[in-house]
Amino acid sequence: MNILTDNLPKKFKNVNLNTDFRNWVAFEILLQDKNKTDEEKFGKIIDLTIKDNVEILLYKLNGNEKEFKELMDYILKFYAGSFDERELKRTRQNESKENNKKLIYSFEYDADYIFSSFYECYGIDLTTKKMHWWKFKALLKGLNEECLFSKILGYRSMKISSKMSKEEKKFYKEKKRIYALPDLRSEEEKEEDFANSLLSMCGG
């Protein structure tokens, strides 16, 4: 799917999704919450991602395990930003090789940096703007290197080598310490964890 030429996805069959970026930011934060069980997360996930009345939705899916698993798979791929398995794999590989700093961020811990960077680079106030999740992801990737958030990602991904001067090593070590995250999993590792959680919820 091409964001420039195709309509952005909004529904799975007859099930309408909540497409606003806030829902999917909350979705990621929820699935990374190690203090909640899969059962505790389930109801909130449905509420965050699906626009239809939850009781009606569950009634529709009651007894149809295959369709329910398809819906959960669709939700995961919508979150990831593509429905093409090859494209997802290729994107993850390219990001890992070419720009590893894209993988080192947290919506929970970097909220202020992301907000200020969107305002600085695009003039977008994320506290008032409604935006499709895929648009938000594209703009997040496109933030210029001069904004603070991009610089922070650069510090986190910087490999300290023996070729650096003593001052450079000290500088980057300090920046890494200041901006360190508690969870530095890659996007691929996050998606894998999410998939396992959803599979567990589906009874798989």
C-alpha positions as CSV (number, residue, x, y, z in Angstrom):
1,M,0.0,0.0,0.0
2,N,1.3,3.4,-1.0
3,I,0.4,6.3,1.3
4,L,0.7,8.7,-1.7
5,T,-1.7,6.8,-4.0
6,D,-3.9,4.6,-1.9
7,N,-6.7,5.3,0.5
8,L,-5.6,4.8,4.1
9,P,-7.1,1.8,5.8
10,K,-10.0,2.4,8.2
11,K,-11.8,-0.9,8.6
12,F,-11.5,-4.7,8.6
13,K,-14.4,-6.1,6.6
14,N,-17.4,-4.5,8.4
15,V,-15.5,-3.5,11.6
16,N,-14.5,0.1,11.8
17,L,-11.1,1.0,13.4
18,N,-10.1,3.9,15.5
19,T,-7.5,5.3,13.2
20,D,-6.3,8.3,15.3
21,F,-2.6,8.1,16.3
22,R,-3.5,8.6,20.0
23,N,-5.2,5.2,20.1
24,W,-2.2,3.4,18.6
25,V,0.3,5.2,20.8
26,A,-1.8,4.0,23.7
27,F,-2.0,0.6,22.1
28,E,1.8,0.2,22.1
29,I,2.2,1.5,25.6
30,L,-0.4,-0.9,26.8
31,L,1.1,-3.9,25.2
32,Q,4.5,-3.1,26.7
33,D,3.0,-2.9,30.2
34,K,4.6,-5.8,32.0
35,N,2.4,-5.2,35.1
36,K,-0.8,-6.3,33.2
37,T,-1.8,-9.8,32.2
38,D,-2.9,-10.5,28.6
39,E,-6.5,-10.9,30.0
40,E,-6.3,-7.4,31.6
41,K,-5.0,-5.9,28.3
42,F,-7.6,-7.5,26.1
43,G,-10.6,-5.4,26.8
44,K,-8.6,-2.2,26.6
45,I,-7.1,-3.2,23.3
46,I,-10.5,-3.8,21.7
47,D,-11.7,-0.4,23.1
48,L,-8.6,1.4,21.8
49,T,-8.5,-0.1,18.3
50,I,-12.1,-0.7,17.3
51,K,-14.7,2.0,16.8
52,D,-17.8,-0.2,16.8
53,N,-19.7,-0.9,20.0
54,V,-17.7,-3.6,21.8
55,E,-20.6,-5.7,22.9
56,I,-22.0,-5.8,19.3
57,L,-18.5,-6.6,17.9
58,L,-18.0,-9.5,20.4
59,Y,-21.5,-10.8,19.5
60,K,-20.6,-10.8,15.8
61,L,-17.4,-12.7,16.5
62,N,-18.8,-15.0,19.1
63,G,-18.0,-18.6,18.1
64,N,-16.0,-17.5,15.0
65,E,-12.4,-18.1,16.2
66,K,-11.0,-17.9,12.6
67,E,-12.5,-14.4,11.9
68,F,-11.4,-13.2,15.4
69,K,-7.8,-14.3,14.7
70,E,-7.9,-12.5,11.3
71,L,-9.1,-9.4,13.1
72,M,-6.3,-9.6,15.6
73,D,-3.8,-10.1,12.8
74,Y,-5.2,-7.1,10.9
75,I,-4.9,-5.0,14.0
76,L,-1.2,-5.9,14.4
77,K,-0.4,-5.2,10.8
78,F,-2.3,-1.9,10.9
79,Y,-0.2,-1.0,13.9
80,A,3.0,-2.0,12.0
81,G,2.0,0.2,9.0
82,S,1.6,-2.4,6.3
83,F,-0.4,-5.5,5.3
84,D,2.4,-6.9,3.1
85,E,4.6,-9.4,5.0
86,R,7.5,-8.9,2.5
87,E,7.2,-5.2,2.8
88,L,7.2,-5.3,6.6
89,K,10.3,-7.6,6.6
90,R,12.1,-5.4,4.1
91,T,11.3,-2.2,6.0
92,R,12.6,-3.6,9.3
93,Q,15.8,-4.9,7.7
94,N,16.4,-1.5,5.9
95,E,15.8,0.4,9.1
96,S,18.1,-1.8,11.1
97,K,21.0,-1.6,8.6
98,E,20.6,2.0,7.4
99,N,19.2,4.0,10.3
100,N,19.2,2.1,13.6
101,K,18.3,5.2,15.5
102,K,14.7,4.9,14.3
103,L,14.3,1.9,16.5
104,I,15.3,3.5,19.8
105,Y,12.4,5.5,21.1
106,S,9.5,5.1,23.5
107,F,6.1,6.8,23.2
108,E,5.8,6.7,26.9
109,Y,9.2,8.2,27.8
110,D,9.7,10.4,24.8
111,A,6.3,12.1,24.7
112,D,7.5,15.6,25.4
113,Y,10.3,15.3,22.8
114,I,8.0,14.0,20.1
115,F,5.4,16.7,20.8
116,S,8.0,19.5,20.7
117,S,9.6,18.1,17.5
118,F,6.3,17.9,15.6
119,Y,5.5,21.5,16.7
120,E,9.0,22.7,15.7
121,C,9.3,20.8,12.4
122,Y,5.7,20.8,11.1
123,G,3.8,23.4,13.2
124,I,1.5,20.6,14.4
125,D,0.1,20.6,17.9
126,L,-0.4,17.0,18.7
127,T,-2.6,17.8,21.7
128,T,-5.3,19.1,19.4
129,K,-4.6,17.5,15.9
130,K,-6.5,14.4,14.8
131,M,-4.3,12.3,12.4
132,H,-4.4,8.8,10.9
133,W,-1.9,6.5,12.6
134,W,0.0,5.9,9.3
135,K,0.3,9.7,8.6
136,F,1.7,10.1,12.1
137,K,4.2,7.3,11.6
138,A,5.4,8.8,8.3
139,L,5.9,12.2,9.8
140,L,7.7,10.7,12.8
141,K,10.1,9.1,10.4
142,G,10.6,12.3,8.5
143,L,11.6,14.6,11.4
144,N,14.6,16.6,10.4
145,E,18.0,16.0,12.1
146,E,18.1,19.4,13.8
147,C,15.1,18.8,16.1
148,L,15.9,17.6,19.7
149,F,14.1,14.3,19.3
150,S,16.3,13.3,16.3
151,K,19.4,14.4,18.2
152,I,18.4,12.2,21.2
153,L,17.9,9.2,18.9
154,G,21.3,9.9,17.5
155,Y,22.9,9.8,20.9
156,R,21.1,6.6,21.8
157,S,22.2,4.8,18.6
158,M,25.8,6.2,18.6
159,K,28.4,3.5,18.8
160,I,31.3,4.6,20.9
161,S,34.5,3.5,19.2
162,S,38.2,3.5,19.9
163,K,38.6,6.0,17.0
164,M,36.8,8.7,19.0
165,S,38.8,11.2,21.1
166,K,38.6,11.1,24.8
167,E,36.3,14.2,24.8
168,E,33.9,12.6,22.2
169,K,33.7,9.4,24.2
170,K,32.9,11.3,27.4
171,F,30.3,13.5,25.5
172,Y,28.4,10.5,24.0
173,K,28.6,8.4,27.2
174,E,27.0,11.3,29.1
175,K,24.3,11.8,26.5
176,K,23.5,8.1,26.5
177,R,23.2,8.2,30.3
178,I,20.9,11.3,30.3
179,Y,18.6,10.0,27.6
180,A,18.7,6.3,28.3
181,L,15.5,4.3,28.0
182,P,14.5,1.3,30.2
183,D,13.5,-0.7,27.1
184,L,15.6,-0.5,24.0
185,R,13.9,-3.3,22.0
186,S,13.9,-2.9,18.2
187,E,10.7,-2.4,16.3
188,E,10.9,-6.0,15.1
189,E,11.2,-7.3,18.7
190,K,8.3,-5.2,19.8
191,E,6.1,-6.5,17.0
192,E,7.1,-10.1,17.9
193,D,6.1,-9.5,21.6
194,F,2.8,-7.9,20.5
195,A,2.1,-10.9,18.1
196,N,2.7,-13.3,21.0
197,S,0.4,-11.4,23.3
198,L,-2.4,-11.3,20.7
199,L,-1.9,-15.0,19.9
200,S,-2.2,-15.8,23.6
201,M,-5.4,-13.7,23.8
202,C,-6.8,-15.6,20.9
203,G,-6.2,-18.8,22.6
204,G,-3.4,-19.9,20.2
